[in-house]
Amino acid sequence: MRLPTTLLGRLRAAPPRLLAPSHEWQGPCRLQEKLLRQAVLSYDPAEYDFVGAAHEIFGHEHPLGSLHRAPVEPWDATPPALRRGQIQARVGAAVSKQERKGARRRAWDFERSESWKRFLEVYRRFVVHWVAPTLGGVPLLYQRKPILRVVLPGSVAPTQMHCDADCYHDSNELNLWVPLSDVAGASSLWSESAPGRGDYAAFEAGPGQAVRFYGNRCRHFTTPNDTERTRVSFDFRVIPQHLFVPPPEHIARVSKHSLNPGDSKRGYYAVAYPPGSAEEAVVAASGEWAPQRSVTLGAQRRAWREGIVTEKGQG
């Protein structure tokens, strides 16, 4: 599905957010050319049961695409992703002063819920055992907490046109966008197929599929959801560890994320080592979500870098 010209014009004319100027984009890109091409990949939804985990989070037995038919609960009993979707679609009560004051505590409680922990367990297995092999089986930096999104019918456009480089992300970063309900057209995410091409089209996918795209440079956005379908999806970003370059100090200060894994155990990225490796066994046994030491290349990382860049052509 292609974007109507009139809507594209309005998106381009929208007031820009506070974004990084292009001369501060983090480059150059050293990813393989084939990884920069948009691809819809399939995984086993029984092995990685994100749909079941999402049902547990939302407490809704019907298909996730009809989540808008679920009874509206009080804000402090509603998962944050669903509550954001309700606000964007003007469903339920208006945001009160009490809700504004309690939102951070509600998010804190949700992230410690058993249902979210189970979702993260599936997510981490997915990254280690499915995502990493599709990228050559190298150690990956991956987004520690995926972003769970709910877009209800009647919602405003939740995401303005942007590329992730605007937010100071590393140029060797790839996006994975995973729908948990069938999506197309206005219920989906729109992107150009290559940087600067401008051939915006909506992703068409469903449960058991993941869209990999170069969101670091490809502009992407959403439109108002004028369909009768709810979109439930999650997305995250990954970087082959040997290609990661810590951001300069001034960028680290202005970014809203801690983009250097060595900065904090609560940083934006965690590390996924190859399945069966000694490092992965240690991380899995620790129960921690991959608290990461500095990614300065030591002997082991230098070996990875030389072996992968030279032999597999990721230079």
Secondary structure in CASP SS format (residue, H / E / C, confidence):
PFRMAT SS
TARGET T0000
AUTHOR 0000-0000-0000
METHOD secondary structure of the structure
MODEL  1
M C 1.00
R E 1.00
L C 1.00
P C 1.00
T H 1.00
T H 1.00
L H 1.00
L H 1.00
G H 1.00
R H 1.00
L H 1.00
R H 1.00
A H 1.00
A C 1.00
P C 1.00
P C 1.00
R C 1.00
L C 1.00
L C 1.00
A C 1.00
P C 1.00
S H 1.00
H H 1.00
E H 1.00
W C 1.00
Q E 1.00
G C 1.00
P C 1.00
C C 1.00
R C 1.00
L C 1.00
Q C 1.00
E H 1.00
K H 1.00
L H 1.00
L H 1.00
R C 1.00
Q C 1.00
A E 1.00
V E 1.00
L E 1.00
S E 1.00
Y C 1.00
D C 1.00
P C 1.00
A C 1.00
E C 1.00
Y C 1.00
D C 1.00
F H 1.00
V H 1.00
G H 1.00
A H 1.00
A H 1.00
H H 1.00
E H 1.00
I H 1.00
F H 1.00
G C 1.00
H C 1.00
E C 1.00
H C 1.00
P C 1.00
L H 1.00
G H 1.00
S H 1.00
L H 1.00
H H 1.00
R H 1.00
A C 1.00
P C 1.00
V C 1.00
E C 1.00
P C 1.00
W H 1.00
D H 1.00
A H 1.00
T C 1.00
P C 1.00
P H 1.00
A H 1.00
L H 1.00
R H 1.00
R H 1.00
G H 1.00
Q H 1.00
I H 1.00
Q H 1.00
A C 1.00
R C 1.00
V C 1.00
G C 1.00
A C 1.00
A C 1.00
V C 1.00
S C 1.00
K H 1.00
Q H 1.00
E H 1.00
R H 1.00
K H 1.00
G H 1.00
A H 1.00
R H 1.00
R H 1.00
R H 1.00
A H 1.00
W H 1.00
D H 1.00
F H 1.00
E H 1.00
R C 1.00
S C 1.00
E H 1.00
S H 1.00
W H 1.00
K H 1.00
R H 1.00
F H 1.00
L H 1.00
E H 1.00
V H 1.00
Y H 1.00
R H 1.00
R H 1.00
F H 1.00
V H 1.00
V H 1.00
H H 1.00
W H 1.00
V H 1.00
A H 1.00
P H 1.00
T H 1.00
L C 1.00
G C 1.00
G C 1.00
V C 1.00
P C 1.00
L E 1.00
L E 1.00
Y E 1.00
Q E 1.00
R C 1.00
K C 1.00
P C 1.00
I E 1.00
L E 1.00
R E 1.00
V E 1.00
V E 1.00
L C 1.00
P C 1.00
G C 1.00
S C 1.00
V C 1.00
A C 1.00
P C 1.00
T C 1.00
Q C 1.00
M C 1.00
H E 1.00
C C 1.00
D H 1.00
A H 1.00
D H 1.00
C H 1.00
Y C 1.00
H C 1.00
D E 1.00
S C 1.00
N C 1.00
E C 1.00
L E 1.00
N E 1.00
L E 1.00
W E 1.00
V E 1.00
P E 1.00
L C 1.00
S C 1.00
D C 1.00
V E 1.00
A C 1.00
G H 1.00
A H 1.00
S H 1.00
S C 1.00
L C 1.00
W E 1.00
S E 1.00
E C 1.00
S C 1.00
A C 1.00
P C 1.00
G C 1.00
R C 1.00
G C 1.00
D C 1.00
Y C 1.00
A E 1.00
A E 1.00
F C 1.00
E C 1.00
A E 1.00
G C 1.00
P C 1.00
G C 1.00
Q E 1.00
A E 1.00
V E 1.00
R E 1.00
F E 1.00
Y C 1.00
G C 1.00
N C 1.00
R C 1.00
C C 1.00
R C 1.00
H E 1.00
F E 1.00
T C 1.00
T C 1.00
P C 1.00
N C 1.00
D C 1.00
T C 1.00
E C 1.00
R C 1.00
T C 1.00
R E 1.00
V E 1.00
S E 1.00
F E 1.00
D E 1.00
F E 1.00
R E 1.00
V E 1.00
I E 1.00
P E 1.00
Q H 1.00
H H 1.00
L H 1.00
F C 1.00
V C 1.00
P C 1.00
P C 1.00
P C 1.00
E H 1.00
H H 1.00
I H 1.00
A H 1.00
R H 1.00
V H 1.00
S C 1.00
K C 1.00
H C 1.00
S C 1.00
L C 1.00
N C 1.00
P C 1.00
G C 1.00
D C 1.00
S C 1.00
K C 1.00
R C 1.00
G C 1.00
Y C 1.00
Y E 1.00
A E 1.00
V E 1.00
A E 1.00
Y C 1.00
P C 1.00
P C 1.00
G C 1.00
S C 1.00
A H 1.00
E H 1.00
E H 1.00
A H 1.00
V H 1.00
V H 1.00
A H 1.00
A H 1.00
S H 1.00
G C 1.00
E C 1.00
W C 1.00
A C 1.00
P C 1.00
Q C 1.00
R C 1.00
S C 1.00
V C 1.00
T C 1.00
L C 1.00
G C 1.00
A H 1.00
Q H 1.00
R H 1.00
R H 1.00
A H 1.00
W H 1.00
R H 1.00
E H 1.00
G H 1.00
I H 1.00
V H 1.00
T H 1.00
E H 1.00
K C 1.00
G C 1.00
Q C 1.00
G C 1.00
END
